[in-house]
Amino acid sequence: MSNTATFVGMPPFPVAAKKALANSQLRSNIRNATHTIRAKRARVCAELDDFEELRQAAADIKDDMLGNMVRYLEQAEESLTAAGATVHWARDAAEANRIVVDIARSHKVDEVVKVKSMATQEIELNAALEAAGIAAWETDLAELIVQLGNDLPSHILVPAIHRNRSEVREIFMREMGKVGKPAEADLSDEPAELAGAARRHLREKFLRAKVAVSGGNFLVAETGTLVVVESEGNGRMCLTLPEVLISVVGIEKVVPTWTDLEVFLQLLPRSATGERMNPYTSTWTGVTPGDGPQEVHVVLIDNGRTKVLADEVGRQALRCIRCSACMNVCPVYERTGGHAYGSVYPGPIGAILTPMLRGVGVDKQTDSLPFASSLCGACYEVCPVQINIPEVLIHLRGKVVDSHRGGVPGTLQATMTGASWTLGRGGRLALLQTLAGLGGRVLGRGGLIGRLPAPLSRWTDARDLPAPPRESFRHWWTRTDGGRRDTGPHPVTPGQGRGKK
Ligand code: SF4
């Protein structure tokens, strides 16, 4: 069994968010988890006097890499090959999946163990392996919970953040026995016991598997060294026990040197889990005779990244080191959870990265993502590589609107065309203001309008609208000569629009 649940066919964000908002258990699980991680992150980041300088250095290193990506990738390929690894290049998800499946088949295996990896989720590798008759076993605890529950991940770092421990216990009790060592009959929902059950369940798979699949947090170009940071040690088991290792890595993961890597190894654990250092930081450089996997493949995937690189505003999203800090502070993510974003990349980074990888104007779900934000800027403040997410969101909103120009105008376009026509002439605006004042008197109660007809009802269904003032500023200015003349109360609306004495 592998996790074949898919985000394909998810509804647009507003529809999915409305459903998620009705789930108070989900909101409570996510609030508790994000607030805990958020507080830990703030504490350990505050310990560093040069935290802002580190952020700047990280952004600069990534920008240098993005500006010279071809050179660094070629250098990485050369280093990897010299170290005994085989490098494969994949244009898209289909090509990457085909490469991994072919390698696994060449070793005649019917299962692989996996290290947690966003890249392999992005290309839906598990489904491709399953279609080829090869089971992919997730070994990260949270990924295991998601896989056993036939669920979808809802957070980059903590994919099962939407589950509480009693739900996890119930999944383990129900599912573990179907695919391997079952959970003990007296398993409680204590975190240590749950982790123990997962460890026992996974151990036989680690010891049996001949092929492992990983991602990579970084790829150091100067030596061809891959780096995986993790908390549980399951990654270390996958990277050392099997005979064959296949690492699927996005082309933006390359960093020029080990000195550059040092900057990220300070920022990533602090921003991700609120730790000074990850419990396990594994590095490997090709093949070491007699030690670890004796056949190492590295699949470098584009899958839309060069398209993102071509976007001058949006390319900063490729600096992302997948720390999740932006989603832990996002007021929208905190209330809707990750599934509403319909992608393996949820939260603020997902709202910009997913539309750029998939392309805007292709489907409603993707086009809804840049609007899934209040633009409060909290994500930008915490991002360790200084991605200006609000700037990219606004840029993408413009692209979404542009992609729908022509044809039958939608509500937004019709509203903007109407606004443009009205604001184009002072007389039209004055007429509208007079009508709005009259309308406000008819519809408003106590200064608020509680209900409007469609399509404006989409606003008043959720909140009251302040009634327009009965006298416009323009009218008041004319009537009182800019406040220099007291003409008494407004003739139509007693008590309003009184000028200065
Ligand atoms: S956008 Fe920044 S804060 Fe969000 S996951 Fe990426 S690196 Fe972390």
Residues whose N, C-alpha, C, O or C-beta is under 5 A from the ligand:
A	BS01	SF4	C320 I321 R322 C323 S324 A325 C326 I349 C379 V382 C383 P384 V385 I387
